[in-house]
Amino acid sequence: MLAPELAILGALEAALDLAIVALVAAQPELHPTEDGHDAVRTAAANNADLVIARAQALAAAIAGYRVMRSQPF
């Protein structure tokens, strides 16, 4: 009750996790290769990689907000 915004931010985090999994599933070239080198990349995979990076940045920002929100004023 003291931080109702955390509920929707938690839902957003779950949606971000699902979106990342779906993007990796849809773009197999994002999977790591056995030799450690990137597979040939398509434009779609490059864009998916950018979306993933930004989703991870948003998730980190949400986590940071949660930590700051839990501290006393």
N, C-alpha and C positions, 0 to 999 in steps of 0.2 A: 504494500500500500504506500510505502514511502517513495518508491521509484517505479511508477506504473509504466514508464517508457521502456524499462528493461524487458518487459514482456514482449513487446513488438520487436525490440532489437534482438531478442533471443530467436524469435520466429524468422527474422531476417537472416540471422546467422545460419539457421537450419536451411533456409532457401539457398543461401550462397553455397553451402556445402553440396547440396543436391545439384545446383547448377554446374559446379566444377566437375563433379562426377559425370554428369551428362555430357559436358563438353569434351572431356577426355575420352569417353566412350564413343562419341561421334567422330572424333579425330584421332584415329589410331596412331598417327605419326607423332602424337604427343607422348606416347608411351616410351619409356627409356628402352634403348637397344642394348643387346648383350655386350657390344663393344664400347658402350659408353658414348657413342657419337649420335648426334641427332639424325633422324631419318630425313629424307627429302621432305621439305615443308611446302604445303600449299598455302595460298592466300587465306583460305578458311582456317587452317591450322594456326597461322600467324595471328590472325584476329582472335581466335579462341584463346591463344596463349596470352594475348593482351587482356582479354576479359578476365581470365583466371588471375592474372597478376593484380588487376584492379580489385577483383572480388576479395583476394587475400589481403590487400591493403585495407579495404573497408572492414573486413573481419578483425584486423588488428586494431583499427581505430575504435571499433565497437568494444573490443576487449579492454582497451585503454580507458574508454569512457566508463565502463563497468567498474574498473578498479578505482578511478577517481571518484565516482559516485558513491562508492562504499566507504570512502574516508570521511571522517567528520569535518565539518566546515571550519 
